[in-house]
Amino acid sequence: MISATRRWLRRNRNGIAIGAGAIGVTYLAGQYVLGKINEARERMQMDRIAKENIRRRFEQNQTDCTITVLALLPTLTENILEELPVEQLTHELQQKKAERLARASGEGKSEASSIQDGDNASLSSFQTTSFAHTSQITGQPSSLPRRTKAQLWTEVKVTSITRAFTLIYSLSLLIVLTRIQLNLLGRLNYLSSVISLTQPPPPGRANSISLEDHDNGGAGTGFGNDFETNRRYLTFSWYLLHRGYAQIMARVRTAVEEVFANISPSEGITAARLSDLVLSVRKHVEGNTEEQRYATRWLPYVLPPREEEEAVLVESGVITPPPSSPGHSSGDLLDHGAGSYVDTSTGPLRLLLDETADLIDSPTFTRIHSLLLGSMFSHLIDSRIIPKAYPQHQPQSPSSSLSNIPHPRIQELDSAVTVVPGEPRVKLANLLAVFTRQAHAIGNGNNPPNEYVSTAEAEVRELEAFAAVIYASNLDQNIEDHQSRSGESSIKASSGVGVSEVGTEPVDEMIESKLESAWERISGSAISTR
């Protein structure tokens, strides 16, 4: 039997060899295909995790923006309340009323005129429902000339409206500025994390665990990890909080004085006319036509001129001033943690400021700013003042709410409001009391949530799309710049962030496409660094 088996194997050895080879090739091909399938599955899983990572980072960045705005808002509100002390003016009016009643009581006269009754009701609404800043109830300094009742009411009218509108304009600019700053830095920090993941470990430490000192400012300064540069860059919001708001306030006050000049506090106005007056003020401030609105530059209110940048850093306490005496040099300055004197004309800080200025001067910034203003003004007029001052008023167009309004009623400056005969009228003095109270709600940063910030961010989805474009732009360009200047601290300036893309497609789809394509661009550029 053994010899027969040998003869059979000898006769069929060629077929057996061919069959074994075919089986071996099939096995190897199957293993190769299975390896490729597993590799593709792992790559897809890594891509999915990477996309989820960039989305999580982006969403956390937007949350940080809101928290930062609420943290900075009390400083802005404090400065505006001190500049526009409505409560102090109301206190003076109450003093005049008390003196007038005392004189009338001494002379045996009664004050029963309708105007005085209206004044009493208006003053009562001011004092019982609004709270005064501590520096505003000390009374009028004796060195200032005493003003008449008419002058005080005129000042109350202008000041209360100007204060509410200035807070809205300043808050809108602060929201967009914070989104630009934190998304620029968030983009750089994301690049830094991706570069660190794609870099191979040092020889001999491939399977070891290493501890990295991320508190050291010298590590990874090329992509946003330079703590001092980031801190100095974020400090430039100080300019809007302490200087820019005053320029906005002057512009708004001029518009309010012109629009409300001929309206007496005792005059009754309808809700439709109130909306028209608000639109008129906005047209004076922002521009009467669409071309004028897009030509309005908001950069001077948000960032200081280049020649004042170092002074802003010094005044905000971030850096120490340069030596005043000729016998000292810059090397003699001690670094006390706040950083010594710095030149803002070059370096990463200069590139960040230039990119920020380009974004603020872009047409998309004006569009986002106008949408935010429309949302907050509509919330102020349609959701707060009209329902409180006109209890039986039925609005002719829907009010601005999160549930049933895609576009606020007074969002577009060119929109018209139909005047309905027989519409109820309310004295302007009563409306001023609501304006005074709402100013504190607009500037509320100590007791979040702020209803104006929440409403604006929920209604203006283009704001998040604007942030997504900033966050996802120039990723591959920054990596290429890092490759060409490896070892140097450099940040590639924006070669034109595509902010004009905002609004060309649905907001949610745009955010999704920007974040999904971000990892594809950055992974291709980052892997080439290996």
PEKA-V21073 format. One record per residue. PHI is phi in degrees with one decimal (none if undefined). Layout:
BEGIN
PHI / PHI
END
This chain:
BEGIN
none / -68.1 / -65.8 / -66.0 / -65.5 / -64.7 / -62.6 / -65.5 / -64.6 / -67.3 / -67.9 / -110.9 / -64.8 / -64.7 / -65.0 / -65.0 / -64.0 / -64.2 / -64.3 / -64.6 / -62.8 / -63.0 / -64.5 / -63.6 / -64.0 / -61.7 / -63.2 / -63.9 / -64.0 / -63.3 / -64.2 / -64.2 / -65.3 / -62.1 / -63.1 / -65.6 / -64.2 / -63.9 / -64.1 / -65.8 / -64.1 / -65.5 / -65.0 / -63.4 / -66.3 / -64.7 / -63.5 / -64.5 / -64.4 / -65.6 / -67.2 / -64.6 / -65.7 / -69.3 / -67.3 / -63.3 / -62.2 / -64.2 / -64.0 / -64.7 / -63.9 / -69.5 / -64.4 / -61.8 / -62.2 / -63.2 / -63.1 / -64.6 / -60.3 / -66.7 / -73.7 / -85.1 / -61.3 / -58.6 / -64.4 / -62.7 / -63.6 / -58.4 / -66.1 / -70.4 / -63.6 / -70.2 / -75.3 / -124.4 / -82.5 / -63.3 / -64.8 / -66.2 / -64.4 / -63.8 / -62.8 / -64.3 / -64.2 / -65.4 / -62.0 / -63.8 / -64.0 / -63.5 / -64.7 / -66.4 / -67.0 / -65.0 / -65.1 / -65.2 / -67.6 / -69.9 / -92.5 / 77.2 / -103.2 / -117.3 / -112.1 / -127.0 / -71.1 / -66.4 / -65.5 / -67.1 / -62.6 / -63.9 / -62.1 / -61.0 / -64.5 / -65.4 / -63.4 / -62.9 / -67.0 / -63.0 / -83.1 / -86.3 / -122.4 / -125.6 / -115.3 / -101.4 / -69.1 / -61.1 / -84.2 / -106.3 / -114.6 / -84.3 / 92.5 / -79.7 / -59.6 / -68.0 / -72.5 / -83.6 / -67.4 / -70.8 / -100.4 / -76.8 / -60.7 / -64.1 / -64.3 / -64.8 / -65.5 / -62.6 / -67.8 / -61.8 / -59.1 / -68.6 / -69.0 / -65.8 / -70.3 / -60.9 / -63.8 / -64.6 / -69.5 / -63.2 / -63.3 / -66.6 / -62.7 / -67.2 / -64.3 / -61.9 / -63.9 / -65.4 / -62.6 / -70.6 / -60.6 / -64.6 / -62.5 / -64.3 / -62.2 / -71.7 / -77.5 / -63.0 / -69.2 / -63.4 / -62.4 / -67.1 / -65.9 / -65.0 / -59.2 / -61.4 / -67.9 / -67.4 / -61.0 / -66.4 / -74.9 / -84.4 / -75.6 / -68.2 / -69.8 / -61.4 / -58.6 / 82.5 / -125.5 / -65.8 / -107.5 / -106.7 / -99.9 / -118.8 / -99.7 / -110.4 / -92.2 / -82.4 / -81.4 / -78.7 / -66.1 / -84.2 / -90.6 / 62.4 / -78.3 / -78.9 / -132.2 / 86.2 / -93.4 / -78.2 / -60.5 / -66.4 / -62.9 / -62.1 / -66.5 / -64.9 / -65.2 / -67.3 / -66.8 / -68.6 / -66.0 / -55.6 / -63.6 / -64.6 / -71.6 / -119.3 / -127.1 / -62.0 / -60.9 / -66.5 / -68.6 / -62.7 / -61.7 / -64.0 / -68.5 / -67.1 / -61.2 / -60.6 / -67.4 / -64.8 / -62.2 / -73.0 / -76.3 / -98.0 / -61.4 / -96.7 / -106.6 / -80.0 / -58.8 / -89.2 / -80.5 / -85.7 / -129.5 / -87.4 / -65.4 / -65.8 / -68.3 / -60.3 / -63.3 / -63.4 / -64.8 / -64.0 / -62.6 / -63.9 / -63.4 / -62.5 / -65.7 / -65.9 / -82.9 / -94.1 / 131.0 / -81.3 / -121.4 / -63.4 / -63.5 / -67.0 / -66.7 / -75.0 / -84.0 / -69.6 / -99.6 / -98.4 / -58.9 / -61.8 / -87.1 / -103.1 / -123.2 / -74.7 / -59.9 / -59.6 / -71.0 / -105.5 / -64.4 / -65.0 / -64.5 / -65.0 / -64.2 / -69.2 / -67.6 / -80.0 / 84.5 / -79.6 / -124.6 / -84.6 / -69.3 / -66.7 / -64.0 / -87.9 / -89.2 / -68.0 / -77.2 / -110.2 / -114.4 / -65.2 / -72.6 / -79.7 / -74.5 / -92.6 / -91.8 / -104.9 / 93.8 / -80.7 / 91.4 / -87.2 / -56.8 / -132.4 / -95.1 / -91.2 / -80.1 / -139.6 / 93.0 / -58.0 / -62.7 / -62.9 / -66.1 / -63.5 / -66.2 / -65.7 / -66.3 / -63.5 / -63.3 / -62.5 / -67.3 / -68.2 / -84.0 / -78.5 / -61.1 / -65.9 / -59.5 / -60.9 / -66.7 / -63.4 / -60.9 / -65.3 / -65.6 / -63.6 / -61.9 / -61.1 / -65.9 / -72.4 / -64.8 / -65.4 / -64.6 / -65.2 / -81.0 / -76.9 / -102.6 / -121.0 / -73.6 / -64.3 / -64.0 / -81.9 / -90.7 / -121.4 / -63.1 / -100.8 / -78.6 / -106.5 / -61.6 / -77.8 / -131.2 / -60.7 / -77.4 / -81.0 / -130.9 / -73.4 / -94.1 / -126.0 / -128.2 / -76.8 / -135.7 / -60.1 / -66.4 / -110.8 / -68.6 / -83.0 / -71.0 / -91.0 / -73.4 / -113.9 / -116.2 / -79.1 / -86.1 / -99.5 / -59.9 / 81.1 / -68.0 / -62.6 / -117.6 / -131.1 / -61.4 / -59.2 / -60.0 / -70.2 / -67.8 / -62.6 / -63.3 / -69.3 / -57.6 / -63.6 / -68.5 / -69.0 / -59.4 / -70.4 / -70.9 / -64.1 / -90.3 / -74.5 / -123.3 / -87.6 / -126.9 / -65.8 / -82.7 / -87.9 / -63.0 / -72.9 / -66.1 / -63.6 / -65.5 / -63.8 / -68.3 / -76.4 / -83.7 / -94.5 / -70.3 / -62.5 / -63.5 / -71.0 / -65.6 / -59.3 / -65.7 / -65.8 / -64.0 / -64.1 / -67.1 / -99.9 / -89.6 / 62.4 / -66.4 / -67.9 / -66.3 / -65.1 / -69.1 / -61.9 / -65.0 / -66.3 / -65.6 / -75.0 / -126.0 / -60.5 / 92.8 / -105.8 / -87.7 / -143.6 / -129.8 / -75.2 / -70.6 / -66.3 / -98.7 / 110.1 / -66.2 / -76.8 / -69.9 / -67.9 / -71.3 / -64.4 / 101.3 / -83.1 / -146.4 / -53.3 / -61.0 / -62.6 / -66.4 / -67.4 / -61.0 / -62.4 / -67.3 / -65.7 / -71.2 / -71.0 / -77.3 / -62.1 / -67.0 / -62.4 / -70.7 / -73.5 / -68.9 / -64.4 / -77.9 / -73.5 / -66.2 / -68.1 / -77.9 / -69.7
END
